[in-house]
Amino acid sequence: MKTLRIIKTTICFSLCAILLLAGCQSSPSAGGTPSGAADLNIAVVVFGTFGDNGFNDLSKTGLERAISQLGIRGEAFESGGYDITRIEPLLLDLCEEGNYDAIFVMGAACREAAENASSQFPNQKFILFDAVASYADKNLPNIASVTFRQNEASFLGGVLAGYVTTSDMKYSNSGKTVGIVLLRDNAVINDFLVGFIDGCRYIDRDIRILSAYNNSASDVAKAKELSINMASQGADVIFGVASLATLGVVDACKERNIYAIGVDNDVALQIMPSDPAAARLVLTSVLKNTDVAVFRAIKAMQNDVGELKWGAVESVGFEEGCVGLAKNDIFDTLPQDIKDLLLKVEIDIISGALVVSSAFGMTTEEVAALRDTVAR
């Protein structure tokens, strides 16, 4: 018996609920609908570990919700660290087991591993989240790609930051400078940057926007150092797009008595029990609702596997409920005019009346030129 080269988390479910749901399902159709809810078995694979209070944990939450509400079966797996070479063996082990109707692969870092595994197991279906498979170069009919329009929610974060830095709010200064600490220099993260810049400029095109890459999801100290540097240059609100390291951004904002914006999950809600003073400076968080995207894909598979775009890309954003802003008690204390403006902007983005720029399609040089321009 071979040793399974994975660290896995098995998510339990109620047998009674599964039997009840299975009895209510119709028989398979020509389109590939599963014979019953309990017959659908999904694996969710994340790069790194659970406990990030963000992308990875939300991915697992989406699966857990589907197990609870839809009666499917499923397991969530972590690669157990940030060594990218662990992903492909993990995926190959899951393919060899042959137990899963689809393997959900979370994150752009896993794209190549997913493509390699899909080529070796052409009958195994994969859904690649937050990345686009190399359809132009490879035959990948068994991979569906799901990308997020994070630039839409980040635009709202920029609108709020722009409002704050040009306002007379308690911790705003007399200048017009904001900051953004980014995880790394890639298209997905830069999509946050481009949307944020657009949002700031929607308020005032003269706002100075400082930016820097942390190049680590866990280096909280470095993220804090970058944020302190931005604060010393006059930034009075800083947006952290650095996974778990965003906590370093918040800590710096607390130390310098300025505002922060979180990312992925509701950061203020996360830290409120341990550090209420810091939490009250986090005006909102730009949400990337990976849990909603995972649940949505599972539900589509349950309805009819053909609903998913195999061999193609689907983009999700405001309209699908997959991005947004955290609206908690702290957000509620914001002036009514900015809350009204944020709602209007969101409606305009959904309707198409307002089109947000995206980093997808931009070269590295173009993104760098934009960063330099807005930092002057």
Buried (B, 14 or more C-beta within 10 A) or exposed (E): EEEEEBBBEEBEBEEEBBEEBBEEBEEBEEEBBBEBBBBBBBBBBBBBBBEBBBBBBBBBBBBBBBBEBBBBBBBBBBBBEEEEEBBBBBBBBBBBEEEBBBBBBBBBBBBBBBBBBBEEBEEBBBBBBBBBBBBEEEEBEBBBBBBBBBBBBBBBBBBBBBBBBBBEBEEBEEBBBBBBBBBBBBBBBBBBBBBBBBBBBBBEEEBBBBBBBBEBBBBBEBBBBBBBBBBEEBBBBBBBBBBBBBBBBBBBBBEBEBBBBBBBBBBBBBBBEEBEEBBBBBBBBBBBBBBBBBBBBBBBBBEBBBBBBBBBBBBBBBBBBBBBBBBBEBBEEBEEEBBEBBEEBBEEBEEEEBEBBBBBEBEEEEBEEBBEEBBE
